[in-house]
């Protein structure tokens, strides 16, 4: 029986369950202890059959476990020579200590399986932080890396059978457009979490990288929860991103298994990096990019001023761009965003072209070359498989020379395969630079119609995702409007655009851009399918005349349909209609009823309106304390106006003890969440020296931000401070509840 003992000692049987070990040991002992022949032939046959059954079962389990694990491939990007790539690690991660601490806690959590999303607008450093976490995990013996769609497809249905024997960190980047492939990963692991824990196997962590928070509508349009608290409970469909709804088991985005397996709140959002960290990034990148000797750089104040002019969101990627321009000897102190992007793109592509292809004809944007066109197509679709595109009749075969030129433009891998350079063309990265490359190519002369037609046919969801990103990052670019007007060529493409319509229109609204007719048609199509979010947004369009003629009765009808579908934002808008008499008879009590319904499902702005009614006594008994309670709930739900109103209460001692420091904190939080009233109130504090040193420059800055966000009150205060002199300084009054309420429209607009 030595062979059986040898089998037990092999590594291949480790991790297949304790009961199977006991079974085989019992059989081995049975044979070892027989000192005389077995009494009957039937006993021999019985034992042999038992052995065969156990070993057959073990072979099957071993094949499943070994086969599944062998096919799970996680990749770690190689160090890049291009400083703008996150894998270049040009400088250490700065200014993200809090977020890094949360990621380490995620890694160390006791649960067998949990997931977490890293969110934030393009250029905030999501992929870089994920790469640092991968390094940390690998250093502790974990299997860690990025999981791409091709590896998911190769893994097949292994997620329902997989028994990891080591801890795994799986990072998945770019969810939008790939939900169908990613859903089995998340669902399979979440449903096997208890089995993995019971078997005491390796822990599994899944980190999702996507701009759009799973628990908020709108790419990058999220507001923060207050004090680290969980957002107020929200109904499914009201506070679930579309991509998350597609990952869930239910059409409305509610999924108990996914909620149970998330780590804490399920999201870490990367926000504006502080000024000192951004300046340090500029200096560090400039030192790396410049040839010796070390470049002469502007002082920190001038660098900070340039960065603020280039990008108001404090994104480290723009600091990388600026550092390289300064390293090249750029003396321009008036860099604008578009100038910086164009210079960075030309610098990168020109340097790679000279390095790889010599000093021949250098590419220029809009030259219409085959290489440029294919690079544009690959960037729109998130990557181009030339073999697949040729097979589907969407491309003619690309020569080796052309493929090599395209790969140089996009900074792809130039390693040769059997048929020459790779047939897999990646997009231009990082995202912001890729988006600018596409917009610039079309703006300089490349015809968009044919390439967009091919993009829609090749990858409809990825193309819709690209449109969402350019509307977020470059809403004012003329090419953005042009691309939104190009009709998708076939039903799958139209369906993808319909699904993206609300998010696209939300970004257009925030940027105060007109709604293209085609996007309005897509919104109507989405509403007619029963999409609650689209129904609510269609009501807004009829209410405000954005993209459609004003029709208050139609607005109320669509709000009501959306409210019946459980959309809290529609309930709030119905309350506004009843409060103002828009399309219905004015009725404060009915308005309060709808606000209360919206508040019950977690809509922050409904809580704000309910608080204001308690403050004024309209439709309810007046109670300043009850008003403060609702403002606080609204602030916890992430509503910036609720934060501004809480600041007013603490500033004036209304319903709470007067505390100017607490008031300032709420004003700052509200301003960061985008509320105009909070911005004006901060400006007033600096204008009058309340709680802060008197600083007219800071006051003007906050008034200007409020004015740029659309506040008439802010515009008036800006004019006031600009007309002041040392001898003539008019009295400046703090804002009240009604001022905050009217500092920008009360209406809750397009929901992304």
Secondary structure, DSSP 8 states (H G I E B T S, - for coil): -HHHHHHHHSGGGTTS-HHHHHHHHHHHHHHHT--S--S-HHHHHHHHHHHHHHHHHHHHHHHHHHHHHHH---B-----SSTTSGGG--S---S-HHHHHHHHHHHH-SSSEEEEEEE-STTS-HHHHHHHHHHHHHHTT-EEEE--HHHHHHHTTGGGT---SS-EEEEEE--TT-HHHHHHHHHHHHHTHHHHHHTT---EEEEEE-SS-TTSSSTT-----GGG-------TTTS--HHHHHHSSSTTS--HHHHHHEEEEEEEE-----HHHHHHHHHHHHHHHS-SS------HHHHHHHHHHH-TT--HHHHHHHHHHHHTT---S---HHHHHHHHHHHHHHHHHHHHH-SSS---TT---HHHHHHHHHHHHTSEEHHHHHHTTSS----HHHHHHHHHHHT----EETTEE-SEE---SSHHHHHHHHHHHHHHT--HHHHHHHHHHH-HHHHHHHHHHHHHH-TT-HHHHHHHHS--SSHHHHHHHHHHHHHHHHHHHHTT----HHHHHHHHHHHHTT-HHHHHHHHHHHHHTSSS---HHHHHHHHHHHHHTT-HHHHHHHHHHHHHTSSS---HHHHHHHHHHHHHTT-HHHHHHHHHHHHHTSSS---HHHHHHHHHHHHHTT-HHHHHHHHHHHHHTSSS---HHHHHHHHHHHHHTT-HHHHHHHHHHHHHTSSS---HHHHHHHHHHHHHTT-HHHHHHHHHHHT--SS---------HHHHHHSS--S-----
